[in-house]
Amino acid sequence: MTDRTRFIVLALTLPIMAYTLVGSVLGRVVAQEGAYRHLRIFEEVVSLVTANYVEQVDADLIMQGALWGLAEGLDPESSYLTADEVRLHDAGPDDALAGVGLTLTRQYYVQVVAARDGSPAALAGLRPGDYLRQIDGNPTRMMSTVRARQLLRGAPGSTVSLEIIRGNAAEPVTLEIERGVARSANVTSRIATPGVGYLRISEFDATTVAAIGAANETLAGQGAESLVIDLRGTAAGSFETGIAAAELFTDADPLVMRESASEREPVARGPRQPSIAGPVVLLTDFGTAGAAELFAAALTEAGRAETVGVRTAGRAAEQTLVRLPDGGGLLLSSTRYLTASGEPIHRQGVPAEVPIQAPAVELDPASPAPPDEDPGDPVLERALEHLAGGPEQESAP
């Protein structure tokens, strides 16, 4: 091993060993059996790369790539942040700028969890599961969601170019989306069929619990004795609000569990009196995430609702930013939620008790918005049949 190679190996391995000692979260890694063995393997790999790679090795790039891979190997919500991204994370969104209404995660590329109802992204036809391969020409293969959200924001009325991959499409589709703040109400409702109310929740924010109660009163006054609650594509909102909304339907205690690396505890809410009775069916899909998942898990676990659609996203964890000596950081999932019986929600999701897949929709760059004519809603139709006690049907996996 040459002196130059030894220097690069030392420059890379010492910071990684130091980073594993930063904070209570990362400090536990060193205590695990075999941790030092993996560091020795890493040192050997670096030695082989520096000795045999055809181009001169940039130690900073290798270090950044190693830390990126370390975080990406955990879960889609954990990521390595550069010093600049840490500053963006700390600053939060600029209220003077507008976005396109997307909730994001990572799955190889930056991926759409959901597009907020009435947002520019929803009007452009983006759906849960779409991949953003490029944002304004910037590849997302090694881009954090912090950076992606920053690139999506800009002056109201300005446009952002997105290169999108949907499903197994051979070629990406490029869309120009105008940034804006338009969106629909958090809770909307109507009578779906005689005796059945349809309640759409698009976001769990500070107004949602009261809005659900008010909508239920209106529907009950119109003759609704049961509810279909649509949580498809509902990914925005706080976990606390999702749990509080579940309290309207059940007095089960606990509703969910919270788990960190050191403890597991019930999320105790105290005595309460539910105000909404009657059968409930929840519509779920891959875009049902976060607070909506806790709401769904609490109601299904308590026997207050059944789910129709597909398994939810499995995004039920809170992240902690662990700062690194160079100004960068690791955004780590430090707390996750479980059902009241202890089953993980994060990375597992809430399964659909009556599975049915909505029809696939191709993304057409010439006409990205959904068609004006109503093609029907087979998931809602199946939920209404289920409430009515109709015969089981063949459904997509």
ROBA-734726 format. One record per residue: y, x, z of N, C-alpha, C in turn. Coordinates in steps of 0.02 Angstrom, whole numbers, plus 50000, padded with zeros to 5 digits. Layout:
     n_v     n_u     n_w    ca_v    ca_u    ca_w     c_v     c_u     c_w
       Y       X       Z       Y       X       Z       Y       X       Z
...
This chain:
     n_v     n_u     n_w    ca_v    ca_u    ca_w     c_v     c_u     c_w
   49941   50042   50000   50000   50000   50000   50062   50044   50000
   50107   50034   49953   50167   50075   49948   50217   50056   50002
   50267   50101   50013   50318   50085   50063   50356   50021   50044
   50369   50013   49978   50405   49953   49955   50365   49890   49970
   50299   49892   49957   50256   49835   49970   50254   49819   50045
   50248   49873   50086   50248   49862   50159   50313   49828   50182
   50368   49849   50152   50433   49820   50172   50435   49746   50154
   50412   49727   50094   50414   49657   50074   50367   49615   50118
   50307   49642   50131   50260   49605   50174   50290   49594   50243
   50322   49648   50270   50353   49642   50336   50410   49591   50334
   50450   49593   50280   50507   49548   50275   50486   49475   50271
   50426   49463   50245   50403   49395   50238   50364   49370   50299
   50320   49412   50326   50277   49390   50380   50313   49385   50446
   50359   49430   50460   50395   49427   50524   50436   49363   50531
   50474   49343   50479   50510   49279   50486   50464   49220   50495
   50407   49219   50460   50361   49163   50467   50333   49161   50538
   50316   49219   50566   50292   49220   50635   50347   49198   50683
   50409   49217   50667   50464   49196   50710   50476   49121   50704
   50471   49095   50643   50483   49023   50633   50431   48981   50670
   50370   49006   50674   50318   48967   50710   50331   48963   50784
   50378   49005   50808   50396   49004   50879   50457   48961   50892
   50489   48934   50840   50551   48897   50848   50535   48825   50870
   50561   48807   50927   50556   48738   50950   50488   48721   50978
   50484   48668   51015   50421   48647   51046   50371   48622   50994
   50396   48596   50938   50351   48569   50886   50312   48625   50853
   50349   48677   50830   50316   48730   50794   50281   48779   50840
   50304   48785   50903   50275   48833   50948   50201   48822   50959
   50178   48758   50954   50108   48742   50965   50063   48772   50912
   50090   48786   50853   50048   48813   50799   50017   48879   50819
   50055   48922   50854   50031   48988   50872   49972   48983   50919
   49973   48929   50961   49920   48922   51011   49855   48898   50981
   49857   48872   50921   49796   48846   50890   49750   48902   50869
   49686   48890   50876   49637   48940   50858   49641   48955   50783
   49643   49017   50765   49645   49038   50695   49714   49044   50666
   49767   49030   50704   49834   49033   50675   49851   49104   50652
   49834   49154   50694   49849   49223   50675   49806   49245   50616
   49745   49217   50611   49702   49235   50554   49735   49213   50489
   49766   49154   50489   49800   49130   50429   49861   49173   50413
   49895   49198   50463   49952   49242   50451   49929   49308   50420
   49872   49332   50442   49845   49394   50412   49826   49383   50339
   49797   49323   50324   49780   49307   50255   49844   49305   50213
   49896   49273   50241   49960   49270   50205   49986   49340   50191
   49981   49384   50240   50005   49453   50231   49966   49487   50174
   49901   49475   50172   49859   49505   50119   49878   49478   50050
   49892   49412   50047   49912   49382   49983   49978   49411   49959
   50026   49418   50004   50090   49447   49986   50080   49519   49961
   50037   49556   49994   50023   49625   49973   49994   49627   49902
   49947   49581   49888   49917   49579   49822   49968   49559   49769
   50012   49511   49785   50062   49489   49737   50111   49545   49721
   50137   49578   49772   50186   49631   49761   50156   49691   49725
   50092   49702   49734   50060   49759   49703   50038   49745   49631
   50026   49681   49614   49995   49666   49550   50036   49620   49505
   50086   49585   49531   50124   49539   49489   50165   49578   49439
   50169   49552   49378   50198   49590   49323   50273   49600   49331
   50308   49554   49365   50380   49560   49374   50396   49581   49445
   50458   49605   49454   50479   49624   49521   50484   49562   49565
   50457   49567   49625   50453   49510   49670   50518   49502   49709
   50545   49440   49710   50603   49424   49751   50578   49397   49818
   50587   49436   49870   50561   49418   49936   50590   49351   49960
   50654   49338   49946   50685   49276   49968   50653   49215   49935
   50638   49221   49869   50606   49165   49835   50536   49152   49860
   50499   49206   49873   50431   49198   49899   50433   49165   49968
   50481   49186   50009   50487   49158   50076   50503   49084   50072
   50550   49065   50029   50569   48995   50022   50510   48954   49997
   50473   48982   49948   50414   48946   49923   50361   48937   49976
   50351   48988   50018   50301   48984   50071   50319   48930   50121
   50383   48927   50141   50404   48877   50188   50401   48807   50158
   50419   48802   50094   50414   48737   50059   50341   48713   50059
   50295   48758   50041   50224   48739   50040   50198   48721   50109
   50222   48756   50160   50201   48741   50229   50218   48669   50247
   50279   48647   50231   50300   48579   50248   50266   48528   50203
   50260   48543   50138   50231   48495   50091   50158   48482   50106
   50125   48529   50139   50055   48519   50157   50045   48472   50216
   50099   48448   50247   50093   48405   50306   50091   48331   50286
   50148   48302   50269   50150   48233   50245   50211   48225   50200
   50216   48171   50161   50272   48165   50113   50340   48161   50146
   50344   48146   50210   50409   48139   50244   50433   48205   50275
   50389   48255   50277   50408   48320   50305   50428   48367   50248
   50479   48408   50259   50501   48453   50206   50540   48512   50234
   50542   48565   50195   50584   48622   50210   50653   48611   50181
   50705   48625   50219   50773   48617   50197   50808   48685   50196
   50843   48700   50142   50884   48759   50141   50944   48749   50188
   50982   48803   50198   51041   48797   50241   51090   48746   50214
   51098   48744   50148   51143   48695   50118   51118   48624   50128
   51052   48614   50124   51024   48547   50134   51029   48526   50207
   51024   48573   50253   51033   48556   50324   51104   48531   50335
   51153   48562   50303   51222   48539   50310   51230   48469   50281
   51196   48455   50225   51199   48388   50196   51167   48337   50244
   51111   48356   50273   51076   48313   50320   51120   48297   50380
   51153   48348   50406   51195   48339   50465   51256   48296   50449
   51284   48305   50390   51345   48268   50372   51333   48194   50360
   51272   48176   50337   51258   48107   50322   51291   48085   50258
   51281   48023   50237   51310   47999   50174   51386   47992   50177
   51419   48008   50122   51491   48000   50116   51506   47927   50098
   51541   47893   50142   51553   47821   50131   51596   47807   50068
   51630   47859   50044   51672   47849   49985   51630   47850   49921
   51567   47871   49926   51524   47876   49868   51475   47817   49866
   51449   47803   49807   51401   47749   49798   51335   47777   49772
   51282   47743   49788   51216   47764   49764   51189   47714   49714
   51122   47713   49707   51090   47666   49661   51041   47620   49697
   51034   47628   49764   50993   47581   49802   50920   47598   49808
   50903   47663   49807   50833   47684   49810   50816   47711   49879
   50756   47695   49902   50724   47729   49959   50673   47777   49929
   50675   47841   49952   50636   47893   49920   50586   47925   49967
   50534   47953   49937   50487   47996   49971   50469   48052   49923
   50418   48091   49940   50395   48145   49895   50320   48139   49884
   50300   48144   49823   50229   48148   49805   50225   48188   49741
   50226   48253   49749   50231   48302   49694   50302   48303   49667
   50327   48248   49640   50397   48240   49624   50430   48197   49678
   50495   48188   49673   50528   48137   49713   50504   48069   49687
   50485   48025   49733   50454   47962   49714   50492   47903   49744
   50494   47849   49707   50527   47787   49730   50481   47750   49777
   50504   47737   49837   50469   47692   49882   50487   47620   49865
   50552   47608   49858   50575   47540   49841   50647   47543   49815
   50665   47493   49776   50734   47484   49753   50761   47421   49787
   50817   47429   49821   50846   47374   49860   50864   47315   49815
   50849   47254   49836   50864   47194   49798   50938   47194   49776
   50950   47181   49713   51018   47175   49687   51053   47240   49675
   51019   47297   49688   51050   47363   49679   51048   47383   49606
   51088   47434   49587   51086   47458   49518   51016   47480   49497
   50978   47512   49542   50911   47534   49525   50865   47475   49512
   50870   47423   49554   50828   47364   49544   50845   47329   49478
   50910   47323   49464   50931   47291   49402   50910   47331   49341
   50902   47398   49349   50879   47440   49294   50803   47438   49285
   50769   47405   49331   50697   47397   49324   50654   47447   49362
   50683   47489   49405   50642   47536   49443   50599   47500   49494
   50539   47526   49505   50491   47493   49548   50459   47543   49596
   50428   47517   49650   50391   47561   49695   50339   47602   49658
   50335   47667   49674   50286   47710   49642   50312   47749   49583
   50370   47731   49555   50400   47769   49500   50417   47840   49524
   50407   47888   49480   50425   47958   49496   50491   47976   49462
   50535   48008   49499   50596   48035   49470   50583   48108   49454
   50570   48123   49390   50554   48192   49372   50616   48235   49368
   50672   48206   49348   50735   48241   49346   50791   48194   49367
   50842   48222   49400   50902   48185   49418   50961   48224   49389
   50994   48195   49340   51049   48229   49305   51028   48299   49282
   50968   48303   49254   50943   48367   49227   50914   48414   49279
   50915   48396   49342   50887   48438   49395   50815   48419   49409
   50767   48464   49397   50696   48448   49410   50685   48435   49484
   50641   48388   49500   50629   48370   49570   50564   48398   49598
   50530   48441   49558   50466   48466   49581   50471   48499   49650
   50523   48538   49662   50533   48568   49727   50602   48548   49754
   50613   48483   49755   50677   48456   49780   50663   48412   49840
   50700   48422   49893   50693   48379   49952   50725   48312   49939
   50705   48261   49977   50737   48196   49970   50809   48198   49993
   50826   48245   50037   50896   48254   50058   50939   48272   49998
   50915   48320   49958   50952   48341   49897   50952   48285   49846
   50895   48251   49838   50891   48197   49789   50941   48141   49804
   50946   48122   49868   50993   48069   49885   51065   48091   49872
   51079   48156   49883   51147   48181   49869   51162   48178   49795
   51113   48195   49752   51124   48193   49680   51131   48122   49654
   51099   48075   49687   51103   48006   49664   51170   47974   49680
   51206   48001   49728   51270   47972   49749   51328   48001   49709
   51379   47960   49699   51438   47982   49662   51491   47928   49666
   51543   47936   49628   51598   47888   49628   51573   47820   49602
   51593   47765   49634   51573   47699   49609   51593   47691   49535
   51545   47668   49495   51557   47660   49424   51536   47719   49382
   51523   47776   49413   51497   47834   49376   51423   47823   49362
   51394   47864   49319   51324   47855   49300   51284   47916   49321
   51220   47905   49331   51172   47958   49344   51114   47950   49296
   51090   48006   49270   51034   48005   49222   50970   48020   49259
   50920   47976   49251   50856   47984   49284   50801   47988   49232
   50758   48039   49239   50698   48044   49198   50640   48019   49240
   50609   47964   49218   50562   47926   49259   50493   47927   49228
   50443   47936   49272   50373   47929   49251   50345   47869   49288
   50314   47822   49251   50283   47764   49282   50209   47763   49264
   50167   47758   49316   50095   47752   49306   50068   47811   49267
   50027   47795   49217   49995   47846   49175   50030   47856   49109
   50093   47838   49106   50130   47846   49043   50130   47919   49021
   50120   47929   48957   50116   47997   48931   50183   48032   48930
   50237   47994   48919   50303   48023   48914   50351   47991   48964
   50396   48030   48993   50445   48001   49039   50496   47959   49001
   50529   47915   49038   50582   47873   49011   50647   47894   49044
   50699   47902   49004   50765   47920   49030   50810   47859   49034
   50838   47848   49094   50884   47792   49104   50951   47817   49130
   51004   47786   49106   51071   47799   49133   51088   47739   49178
   51098   47753   49243   51111   47699   49291   51181   47707   49320
   51217   47653   49321   51285   47655   49349   51282   47647   49425
   51314   47692   49460   51315   47689   49532   51358   47631   49556
   51337   47599   49610   51375   47543   49636   51350   47522   49704
   51384   47474   49734   51366   47452   49801   51340   47381   49802
   51332   47350   49744   51308   47280   49742   51237   47275   49768
   51225   47222   49806   51158   47209   49831   51155   47137   49854
   51094   47112   49864   51086   47042   49886   51088   47038   49962
   51085   46976   49987   51084   46966   50060   51018   46993   50089
   51021   47012   50153   50961   47038   50186   50905   46986   50189
   50923   46923   50201   50874   46870   50208   50895   46811   50165
   50850   46788   50123   50861   46728   50083   50802   46682   50091
   50810   46618   50078   50755   46571   50090   50760   46511   50043
   50704   46477   50035   50701   46416   49995   50635   46381   50011
   50628   46320   49991   50563   46285   49996   50522   46305   49935
   50461   46333   49948   50418   46354   49893   50378   46296   49866
   50345   46259   49910   50309   46198   49894   50319   46152   49954
   50306   46088   49947   50316   46042   50003   50280   46067   50066
   50318   46076   50119   50290   46097   50183   50286   46172   50192
   50303   46211   50140   50298   46284   50144   50366   46315   50128
   50392   46354   50174   50454   46389   50163   50442   46460   50138
   50485   46483   50094   50482   46551   50068   50542   46589   50097
   50529   46645   50130   50581   46684   50162   50576   46756   50137
   50628   46779   50105   50630   46847   50078   50672   46891   50124
   50642   46946   50148   50677   46996   50188   50683   47059   50146
   50744   47080   50130   50753   47139   50088   50772   47201   50128
   50794   47191   50191   50813   47248   50232   50813   47227   50306
   50793   47273   50350   50794   47260   50422   50854   47298   50452
   50911   47264   50454   50969   47295   50486   50990   47253   50546
   51049   47266   50573   51070   47235   50635   51077   47159   50629
   51084   47133   50568   51094   47061   50559   51029   47024   50543
   50975   47061   50532   50914   47030   50505   50881   46982   50553
   50875   47000   50616   50839   46957   50663   50873   46889   50668
   50938   46888   50676   50975   46825   50679   50968   46786   50614
   50969   46822   50558   50965   46788   50493   50896   46756   50483
   50843   46788   50508   50776   46758   50503   50774   46694   50544
   50801   46696   50605   50802   46636   50647   50840   46579   50614
   50898   46595   50586   50938   46543   50554   50903   46515   50492
   50873   46558   50452   50838   46535   50392   50778   46491   50410
   50743   46510   50463   50685   46469   50484   50708   46399   50506
   50764   46395   50542   50789   46330   50563   50807   46287   50502
   50837   46318   50453   50855   46281   50392   50792   46256   50356
   50743   46300   50349   50681   46280   50315   50644   46226   50354
   50643   46231   50421   50610   46180   50461   50645   46113   50452
   50710   46115   50447   50748   46053   50435   50733   46022   50367
   50708   46063   50320   50691   46039   50254   50616   46022   50249
   50582   46024   50306   50512   46003   50307   50461   46058   50306
   50481   46121   50311   50433   46177   50309   50394   46180   50375
   50328   46182   50370   50285   46188   50429   50250   46256   50430
   50253   46293   50376   50225   46360   50372   50271   46404   50330
   50260   46470   50334   50305   46517   50301   50267   46568   50259
   50295   46582   50201   50277   46642   50163   50336   46690   50169
   50323   46749   50198   50376   46798   50207   50364   46855   50158
   50411   46866   50114   50404   46916   50061   50432   46983   50084
   50388   47032   50092   50407   47100   50113   50397   47150   50057
   50386   47127   49997   50375   47173   49941   50438   47212   49925
   50432   47277   49921   50490   47319   49906   50540   47322   49963
   50519   47305   50023   50564   47308   50082   50552   47374   50118
   50598   47421   50111   50589   47487   50140   50647   47510   50183
   50703   47475   50180   50762   47497   50217   50766   47463   50285
   50793   47499   50334   50803   47470   50400   50773   47512   50455
   50789   47494   50516   50766   47533   50574   50700   47506   50601
   50661   47551   50629   50597   47531   50660   50611   47481   50716
   50663   47493   50755   50680   47450   50811   50691   47378   50788
   50725   47369   50731   50738   47302   50706   50674   47269   50681
   50629   47308   50651   50565   47280   50629   50525   47253   50688
   50526   47289   50744   50490   47266   50803   50524   47205   50833
   50591   47206   50836   50628   47150   50863   50616   47086   50822
   50611   47093   50756   50598   47035   50714   50529   47005   50728
   50480   47049   50743   50413   47024   50758   50413   46982   50822
   50459   46996   50868   50463   46959   50931   50479   46885   50920
   50508   46868   50863   50522   46798   50848   50458   46757   50838
   50403   46792   50824   50342   46758   50804   50286   46763   50856
   50288   46812   50901   50232   46822   50947   50257   46852   51013
   50221   46835   51067   50235   46865   51132   50185   46919   51149
   50146   46941   51100   50098   46995   51112   50134   47057   51138
   50103   47092   51185   50133   47151   51214   50078   47201   51229
   50077   47261   51199   50130   47286   51155   50121   47261   51083
   50175   47267   51046   50172   47249   50975   50146   47307   50934
   50168   47368   50951   50146   47429   50918   50142   47485   50970
   50114   47542   50949   50111   47602   50990   50152   47657   50957
   50177   47703   50998   50214   47761   50973   50178   47824   50997
   50169   47872   50951   50131   47932   50967   50167   47995   50945
   50171   48044   50990   50196   48110   50973   50139   48160   50983
   50153   48224   50976   50101   48274   50984   50076   48279   51056
   50117   48255   51104   50099   48263   51174   50079   48199   51209
   50097   48140   51180   50082   48078   51216   50078   48019   51168
   50045   47968   51193   50041   47904   51158   50062   47850   51207
   50107   47806   51187   50132   47755   51233   50144   47690   51196
   50135   47634   51231   50151   47569   51200   50226   47560   51196
   50248   47525   51144   50319   47508   51138   50327   47442   51175
   50342   47447   51240   50347   47388   51283   50414   47354   51273
   50414   47288   51267   50476   47252   51254   50493   47202   51310
   50447   47190   51356   50462   47144   51411   50450   47072   51393
   50456   47027   51442   50443   46955   51430   50491   46926   51377
   50464   46879   51338   50506   46848   51286   50473   46782   51266
   50511   46741   51232   50487   46676   51211   50494   46671   51135
   50439   46676   51097   50444   46671   51024   50474   46604   51004
   50512   46605   50949   50547   46544   50928   50519   46515   50863
   50474   46551   50829   50448   46528   50765   50372   46519   50771
   50350   46459   50760   50278   46443   50763   50255   46424   50693
   50191   46407   50687   50163   46387   50623   50132   46445   50586
   50088   46430   50538   50054   46483   50499   50104   46526   50459
   50087   46590   50454   50130   46638   50418   50086   46680   50372
   50108   46689   50310   50077   46736   50264   50130   46786   50242
   50112   46850   50242   50157   46904   50222   50137   46930   50154
   50186   46939   50109   50174   46970   50044   50192   47044   50050
   50144   47088   50033   50155   47160   50041   50136   47197   49977
   50168   47256   49968   50149   47300   49914   50164   47372   49934
   50159   47419   49885   50171   47489   49900   50243   47502   49923
   50288   47457   49907   50358   47464   49928   50372   47436   49996
   50323   47406   50028   50331   47383   50097   50324   47443   50143
   50379   47464   50174   50378   47528   50210   50422   47525   50271
   50410   47573   50317   50453   47581   50375   50453   47521   50421
   50512   47493   50434   50520   47437   50479   50478   47377   50457
   50474   47366   50392   50434   47309   50367   50361   47318   50383
   50337   47380   50384   50267   47393   50401   50254   47379   50475
   50301   47397   50519   50292   47382   50590   50291   47307   50601
   50336   47272   50567   50338   47199   50570   50271   47170   50548
   50245   47193   50492   50181   47168   50466   50123   47186   50512
   50122   47248   50537   50068   47270   50581   50068   47230   50646
   50127   47218   50674   50131   47181   50737   50106   47109   50729
   50125   47076   50674   50106   47006   50665   50032   47000   50648
   50005   47044   50607   49934   47040   50589   49890   47058   50649
   49910   47108   50687   49871   47130   50745   49868   47074   50798
   49923   47038   50804   49926   46983   50854   49894   46919   50828
   49870   46919   50766   49840   46859   50738   49890   46806   50718
   49953   46826   50709   50006   46778   50691   50017   46773   50616
   49988   46819   50577   50000   46817   50505   49942   46850   50469
   49936   46833   50406   49889   46867   50361   49929   46898   50304
   49902   46950   50274   49938   46985   50220   49905   46970   50153
   49946   46960   50102   49924   46949   50034   49959   46999   49989
   49923   47033   49946   49953   47083   49901   49913   47147   49901
   49946   47203   49915   49911   47267   49918   49933   47304   49981
   49899   47358   49996   49913   47398   50055   49984   47425   50054
   50015   47428   50112   50084   47450   50117   50089   47526   50110
   50151   47552   50112   50164   47622   50093   50138   47673   50142
   50133   47656   50206   50112   47706   50255   50167   47756   50272
   50228   47730   50282   50285   47772   50301   50312   47747   50368
   50278   47766   50421   50295   47742   50488   50299   47800   50536
   50344   47847   50522   50354   47905   50566   50427   47922   50570
   50447   47951   50627   50515   47974   50637   50516   48050   50629
   50568   48076   50598   50572   48147   50584   50621   48182   50632
   50604   48244   50649   50647   48288   50689   50664   48349   50648
   50727   48368   50648   50749   48429   50613   50742   48488   50660
   50698   48535   50642   50690   48597   50679   50729   48651   50643
   50781   48677   50675   50825   48725   50642   50795   48795   50644
   50804   48832   50589   50778   48899   50582   50834   48950   50589
   50817   49012   50605   50869   49063   50618   50916   49076   50559
   50893   49064   50497   50935   49078   50440   50980   49020   50420
   50981   48966   50460   51021   48908   50444   50982   48853   50410
   50923   48869   50384   50880   48818   50355   50846   48777   50409
   50799   48735   50389   50765   48694   50439   50701   48664   50412
   50661   48640   50457   50601   48602   50440   50610   48531   50466
   50609   48484   50421   50613   48414   50438   50541   48389   50448
   50521   48379   50510   50451   48366   50526   50441   48296   50554
   50388   48263   50534   50368   48199   50564   50343   48214   50635
   50383   48198   50685   50367   48216   50754   50341   48157   50795
   50353   48096   50771   50329   48036   50805   50304   47987   50753
   50246   47958   50764   50220   47908   50718   50202   47844   50755
   50198   47789   50717   50182   47725   50746   50111   47705   50729
   50081   47668   50777   50013   47643   50770   50013   47569   50786
   49960   47534   50767   49953   47464   50785   49941   47460   50861
   49944   47400   50888   49934   47390   50959   49865   47414   50981
   49816   47412   50936   49749   47435   50952   49739   47509   50940
   49791   47544   50916   49787   47616   50909   49771   47641   50839
   49770   47598   50789   49757   47620   50721   49821   47647   50689
   49818   47705   50655   49879   47733   50625   49908   47688   50571
   49974   47682   50571   50009   47649   50516   50035   47702   50467
   50062   47756   50495   50088   47810   50453   50031   47842   50414
   50043   47850   50349   49995   47879   50301   49934   47834   50288
   49927   47779   50324   49871   47733   50314   49895   47666   50285
   49952   47642   50309   49978   47578   50287   49943   47520   50320
   49966   47461   50303   49936   47399   50328   49898   47367   50270
   49833   47358   50277   49794   47332   50220   49809   47259   50207
   49797   47239   50145   49804   47168   50126   49739   47132   50140
   49743   47080   50180   49682   47042   50196   49659   47000   50136
   49707   46980   50095   49691   46945   50032   49719   46989   49977
   49679   47034   49949   49706   47082   49899   49716   47050   49831
   49775   47061   49804   49790   47042   49735   49846   47086   49709
   49835   47114   49651   49883   47161   49621   49928   47125   49572
   49993   47136   49578   50039   47108   49529   50029   47142   49462
   50043   47107   49408   50033   47137   49341   50077   47199   49332
   50050   47249   49296   50088   47309   49281   50144   47293   49232
   50201   47326   49240   50258   47315   49196   50279   47383   49167
   50282   47387   49101   50304   47449   49070   50380   47456   49075
   50402   47518   49081   50474   47531   49084   50499   47545   49014
   50541   47499   48989   50566   47503   48921   50638   47529   48922
   50651   47589   48897   50719   47615   48900   50769   47573   48860
   50745   47536   48810   50790   47494   48771   50810   47431   48809
   50767   47409   48854   50781   47349   48894   50748   47357   48962
   50778   47400   49006   50745   47416   49069   50742   47359   49119
   50790   47313   49116   50792   47259   49164   50736   47209   49153
   50712   47176   49205   50659   47125   49197   50682   47070   49149
   50636   47039   49113   50655   46986   49065   50685   46926   49101
   50728   46889   49066   50760   46831   49095   50710   46775   49109
   50661   46767   49065   50614   46712   49075   50569   46728   49135
   50550   46677   49173   50509   46685   49233   50436   46690   49212
   50404   46749   49222   50335   46757   49203   50287   46730   49256
   50313   46702   49311   50270   46680   49365   50259   46736   49415
   50234   46719   49473   50222   46768   49526   50152   46756   49554
   50102   46792   49526   50033   46779   49547   50020   46795   49621
   50057   46842   49650   50048   46857   49721   50072   46799   49764
   50131   46773   49748   50156   46715   49785   50110   46654   49774
   50089   46644   49713   50044   46587   49699   49980   46592   49739
   49953   46654   49745   49891   46663   49784   49903   46650   49858
   49962   46670   49882   49979   46658   49953   49984   46584   49967
   50014   46546   49921   50020   46474   49930   49951   46441   49929
   49907   46465   49886   49839   46438   49885   49803   46454   49950
   49814   46514   49976   49782   46534   50038   49805   46490   50096
   49870   46477   50099   49896   46433   50151   49867   46363   50146
   49857   46340   50084   49831   46273   50072   49755   46270   50081
   49724   46328   50093   49652   46330   50101   49614   46323   50037
   49645   46346   49981   49613   46341   49916   49556   46390   49908
   49516   46384   49855   49459   46427   49844   49480   46499   49831
   49437   46545   49853   49450   46616   49840   49446   46630   49765
   49488   46676   49743   49489   46694   49672   49472   46768   49664
   49450   46785   49604   49442   46856   49589   49510   46888   49588
   49516   46946   49619   49581   46980   49621   49571   47053   49604
   49625   47082   49580   49622   47153   49561   49614   47196   49624
   49583   47256   49619   49574   47298   49677   49640   47324   49701
